[in-house]
């Protein structure tokens, strides 16, 4: 089996919104998440993404999800790759669509929305919202300040229960944190 290189999370959390927000009009749009499978790889135009998402989708130990605006599932706003570690969720990759990066981005809040989704997955699995990831060293402080993440050691960061609830409450109103 091909060994997958570890990737450090390298995404700027531009703004914590209550969904995703159009940077010109300020309009806020509800979002949906859909899991991607091998057959869905054609939805991802390679030139529009920094990472090789078609490879992520094929990995049996991971689940890849797309973030879309509700009722507009064909335009992918962002992608995230997660795995279940038995007691927490691990975030392997996260990326905003090319048009949601930089000063001319169309929507703000995409990265935060993706992370909140991952935290919610952790609650759904009974892991109390725990999410781990490896961050680029220069972004550790940024993630502490924007995602309320805790620097564990080296490049490892974790989002604990209180921080996960805070992010979920920000993005997903009326959420019960994985409980019914």
ROMI-407990 format. One record per residue (C-alpha): x, y, z; residue number from 1; residue in three letters. Coordinates in steps of 0.02 Angstrom, whole numbers. Layout:
BEGIN
    east   north      up  pos  code
       X       Y       Z  NUM   ALA
...
% end
This chain:
BEGIN
    east   north      up  pos  code
       0       0       0    1   UNK
      62     173     -44    2   UNK
     121     272     107    3   UNK
      34     439     125    4   UNK
     142     586     174    5   UNK
      85     681     328    6   UNK
      26     855     285    7   UNK
      28    1000     405    8   UNK
    -130    1105     415    9   UNK
     -92    1267     327   10   UNK
    -251    1369     311   11   UNK
    -292    1541     375   12   UNK
    -451    1552     477   13   UNK
    -510    1714     398   14   UNK
    -665    1747     501   15   UNK
    -782    1653     616   16   UNK
    -954    1684     542   17   UNK
   -1122    1602     573   18   UNK
   -1108    1507     408   19   UNK
   -1017    1574     257   20   UNK
   -1025    1757     213   21   UNK
   -1013    1844      45   22   UNK
    -867    1964      61   23   UNK
    -947    2096     -51   24   UNK
   -1130    2097       1   25   UNK
   -1112    2031     178   26   UNK
   -1253    1906     143   27   UNK
   -1242    1745     243   28   UNK
   -1280    1577     164   29   UNK
   -1329    1413     247   30   UNK
   -1217    1267     204   31   UNK
   -1223    1079     184   32   UNK
   -1090     944     193   33   UNK
   -1082     790      84   34   UNK
    -961     645      94   35   UNK
    -863     614     -65   36   UNK
    -825     441    -130   37   UNK
    -706     379    -265   38   UNK
    -838     403    -401   39   UNK
    -857     585    -347   40   UNK
    -676     626    -389   41   UNK
    -729     703    -554   42   UNK
    -818     842    -457   43   UNK
    -648     907    -405   44   UNK
    -555    1003    -540   45   UNK
    -371     970    -502   46   UNK
    -314    1144    -556   47   UNK
    -430    1226    -429   48   UNK
    -351    1142    -277   49   UNK
    -180    1142    -196   50   UNK
    -196     963    -130   51   UNK
    -228     801    -224   52   UNK
    -404     772    -160   53   UNK
    -439     628    -279   54   UNK
    -305     531    -182   55   UNK
    -383     576     -13   56   UNK
    -552     512     -71   57   UNK
    -477     342    -112   58   UNK
    -399     314      60   59   UNK
    -499     184     156   60   UNK
    -454     254     327   61   UNK
    -520     429     287   62   UNK
    -681     517     247   63   UNK
    -679     670     135   64   UNK
    -820     797     139   65   UNK
    -866     944      30   66   UNK
    -942    1104      96   67   UNK
   -1073    1181     -18   68   UNK
   -1203    1318      -7   69   UNK
   -1374    1243      32   70   UNK
   -1469    1204    -129   71   UNK
   -1310    1228    -233   72   UNK
   -1217    1061    -214   73   UNK
   -1116    1071    -375   74   UNK
   -1004    1216    -321   75   UNK
    -881    1158    -188   76   UNK
    -833    1295     -64   77   UNK
    -708    1191      34   78   UNK
    -648    1014      69   79   UNK
    -593     921     225   80   UNK
    -517     748     254   81   UNK
    -548     663     422   82   UNK
    -512     497     506   83   UNK
    -585     413     659   84   UNK
    -448     377     785   85   UNK
    -557     281     908   86   UNK
    -564     420    1038   87   UNK
    -555     577     930   88   UNK
    -564     637     751   89   UNK
    -404     680     659   90   UNK
    -405     816     525   91   UNK
    -281     769     388   92   UNK
    -317     905     261   93   UNK
    -426    1058     246   94   UNK
    -437    1179     101   95   UNK
    -545    1321      38   96   UNK
    -588    1327    -146   97   UNK
    -470    1435    -249   98   UNK
    -603    1572    -262   99   UNK
    -616    1578     -71  100   UNK
    -431    1617     -42  101   UNK
    -335    1779     -33  102   UNK
    -393    1959     -34  103   UNK
    -517    1933    -177  104   UNK
    -606    1783     -96  105   UNK
    -792    1769    -128  106   UNK
    -841    1692      39  107   UNK
    -769    1712     213  108   UNK
    -792    1583     350  109   UNK
    -759    1428     247  110   UNK
    -613    1359     351  111   UNK
    -702    1389     517  112   UNK
    -858    1305     449  113   UNK
    -756    1152     399  114   UNK
    -672    1140     569  115   UNK
    -839    1160     660  116   UNK
    -907    1018     553  117   UNK
    -761     907     604  118   UNK
    -791     947     788  119   UNK
    -975     903     767  120   UNK
    -925     737     688  121   UNK
    -823     704     845  122   UNK
    -977     735     955  123   UNK
   -1081     620     843  124   UNK
    -953     481     871  125   UNK
    -957     506    1059  126   UNK
    -784     588    1069  127   UNK
    -841     748    1157  128   UNK
    -790     858    1011  129   UNK
    -606     814    1018  130   UNK
    -516     854     855  131   UNK
    -329     837     825  132   UNK
    -221     902     684  133   UNK
     -41     945     645  134   UNK
     -11    1130     609  135   UNK
     128    1225     526  136   UNK
     231    1301     666  137   UNK
     199    1479     608  138   UNK
      10    1450     624  139   UNK
       4    1376     800  140   UNK
     -33    1543     883  141   UNK
    -161    1585     748  142   UNK
    -256    1423     782  143   UNK
    -248    1453     969  144   UNK
    -327    1624     944  145   UNK
    -455    1584     809  146   UNK
    -505    1403     842  147   UNK
    -470    1402    1030  148   UNK
    -355    1254     995  149   UNK
    -227    1192    1120  150   UNK
     -46    1166    1069  151   UNK
      -6     990    1127  152   UNK
     175     965    1073  153   UNK
     278     984     916  154   UNK
     157    1019     775  155   UNK
      10     931     861  156   UNK
    -142    1034     908  157   UNK
    -307     983     984  158   UNK
    -477    1061     998  159   UNK
    -556    1008    1162  160   UNK
    -740     998    1212  161   UNK
    -770    1180    1263  162   UNK
    -683    1248    1109  163   UNK
    -776    1124     997  164   UNK
    -944    1177    1069  165   UNK
    -899    1359    1042  166   UNK
    -858    1329     859  167   UNK
   -1012    1222     829  168   UNK
   -1125    1350     913  169   UNK
   -1049    1484     801  170   UNK
   -1085    1391     639  171   UNK
   -1229    1273     674  172   UNK
   -1373    1352     767  173   UNK
   -1491    1234     858  174   UNK
   -1356    1101     869  175   UNK
   -1360     974    1009  176   UNK
   -1175     928     999  177   UNK
   -1202     754     932  178   UNK
   -1338     704    1056  179   UNK
   -1523     682    1025  180   UNK
% end
